[in-house]
Amino acid sequence: MNELLTENEVVEIMMSYLNSQGYTIERYATTTQIGIDIEAFKNGNKICIEAKGATSSMKDSARYGKPFNDNQVKNHIGKAVVAALKVLNQECKDTISAIALPNNATHKKQINEIQTPLKQLGIKVFLVSKDNVLDYF
């Protein structure tokens, strides 16, 4: 996958996917807003998703249109994991905590290295491309 999705594009694609799965979007945030990126409900259950992109969302940034390097991806995934852990700490037991990442080799490599503890904690991971959302684990 060579698509360079911005965080905002990952959020938009995830919201469309969640709607198709019967979720109602309660709230979402863009990169200029603070808080969890997507909160949605289905059958009384809540899902909170922290999203990350593969390139900068800011068109005037030197990184716009360029892929994040391994260290940047590690940093972004680390921040997403912390956000997902905060959801687990603050929300009720019926809340699903999840991370949405671009479906590319760099993000998959990093997330695969921490897959076991994320599964043990119950943090879901979605891999997102322009035309598909994969419920990875």
C-alpha positions as CSV (number, residue, x, y, z in Angstrom):
1,M,0.0,0.0,0.0
2,N,1.7,3.2,-1.1
3,E,-1.2,5.5,-0.1
4,L,-0.2,8.4,2.2
5,L,-3.3,9.0,4.2
6,T,-3.3,11.9,6.6
7,E,-4.8,11.5,10.1
8,N,-7.9,13.4,9.0
9,E,-8.4,11.0,6.1
10,V,-8.0,8.0,8.4
11,V,-10.7,9.5,10.7
12,E,-13.0,10.1,7.7
13,I,-12.6,6.6,6.3
14,M,-13.1,5.1,9.8
15,M,-16.3,7.1,10.4
16,S,-17.7,5.9,7.1
17,Y,-16.7,2.3,8.0
18,L,-18.3,2.6,11.5
19,N,-21.5,4.0,9.9
20,S,-21.6,1.0,7.5
21,Q,-21.3,-1.3,10.6
22,G,-24.3,0.3,12.3
23,Y,-22.5,2.7,14.6
24,T,-23.7,6.3,15.2
25,I,-20.9,8.8,15.4
26,E,-21.2,10.8,18.6
27,R,-18.1,13.0,18.3
28,Y,-15.0,13.3,16.2
29,A,-11.9,15.5,16.2
30,T,-9.6,16.7,13.5
31,T,-5.8,17.2,14.0
32,T,-6.4,20.7,15.2
33,Q,-8.7,19.6,18.0
34,I,-7.9,17.9,21.4
35,G,-9.3,14.6,22.5
36,I,-10.0,11.1,21.2
37,D,-10.5,11.1,17.5
38,I,-13.7,9.2,17.2
39,E,-16.4,8.3,19.7
40,A,-19.3,6.1,18.3
41,F,-22.1,4.0,19.7
42,K,-23.9,0.8,18.6
43,N,-26.4,-1.1,20.7
44,G,-25.5,0.8,23.9
45,N,-21.8,0.0,23.4
46,K,-19.2,2.8,22.9
47,I,-16.1,2.6,20.8
48,C,-13.3,5.2,21.2
49,I,-10.7,5.4,18.4
50,E,-7.4,7.2,18.3
51,A,-6.2,7.6,14.7
52,K,-2.8,8.3,13.2
53,G,-1.8,9.1,9.6
54,A,1.1,8.2,7.3
55,T,1.9,11.8,6.4
56,S,1.3,15.3,7.8
57,S,-2.2,16.8,7.6
58,M,-0.8,20.3,7.2
59,K,-0.3,21.3,3.6
60,D,2.3,23.9,4.5
61,S,4.4,21.4,6.5
62,A,7.7,20.2,5.1
63,R,6.5,16.6,5.9
64,Y,3.2,17.0,3.8
65,G,3.0,14.3,1.2
66,K,6.1,12.5,2.6
67,P,5.9,9.3,4.6
68,F,6.7,9.4,8.2
69,N,10.0,7.6,9.0
70,D,10.2,4.6,11.4
71,N,11.0,6.8,14.5
72,Q,8.1,9.1,13.8
73,V,5.7,6.1,13.3
74,K,7.0,4.6,16.6
75,N,6.3,7.9,18.3
76,H,2.8,8.2,16.8
77,I,1.9,4.6,17.7
78,G,3.2,5.2,21.3
79,K,0.9,8.2,21.6
80,A,-2.0,6.3,20.2
81,V,-1.4,3.4,22.7
82,V,-1.3,5.9,25.6
83,A,-4.6,7.4,24.4
84,A,-6.1,3.9,24.1
85,L,-4.9,3.1,27.6
86,K,-6.5,6.3,29.0
87,V,-9.8,5.2,27.4
88,L,-9.5,1.8,29.2
89,N,-8.8,3.7,32.5
90,Q,-11.6,6.2,32.2
91,E,-14.5,4.6,30.5
92,C,-17.0,1.9,31.5
93,K,-16.5,-1.8,30.8
94,D,-18.7,-1.7,27.7
95,T,-16.4,0.7,25.9
96,I,-14.1,-0.6,23.2
97,S,-10.7,1.1,22.9
98,A,-9.1,1.1,19.5
99,I,-6.4,2.5,17.3
100,A,-6.7,3.2,13.6
101,L,-3.5,3.3,11.5
102,P,-2.7,3.5,7.8
103,N,-2.4,0.0,6.3
104,N,1.2,0.1,5.2
105,A,4.4,-1.9,6.0
106,T,5.9,0.6,8.5
107,H,2.8,0.8,10.6
108,K,2.2,-2.9,10.4
109,K,5.7,-3.7,11.5
110,Q,5.5,-1.4,14.5
111,I,2.1,-2.6,15.6
112,N,3.0,-6.3,15.1
113,E,5.8,-5.8,17.6
114,I,3.3,-5.0,20.4
115,Q,0.4,-7.1,19.2
116,T,0.3,-9.6,22.1
117,P,0.0,-7.0,24.9
118,L,-2.5,-4.9,22.9
119,K,-4.7,-8.0,22.5
120,Q,-4.3,-8.9,26.2
121,L,-5.4,-5.4,27.1
122,G,-8.3,-5.6,24.7
123,I,-7.2,-2.7,22.5
124,K,-8.4,-3.2,18.9
125,V,-6.4,-2.2,15.9
126,F,-7.9,-1.2,12.5
127,L,-5.7,-0.8,9.4
128,V,-7.0,1.8,7.0
129,S,-6.6,2.3,3.3
130,K,-8.5,4.6,0.9
131,D,-10.9,1.9,-0.1
132,N,-10.8,-0.6,2.9
133,V,-10.8,-0.9,6.6
134,L,-9.3,-4.1,8.0
135,D,-10.3,-5.1,11.6
136,Y,-6.7,-6.3,12.2
137,F,-7.2,-7.5,15.8
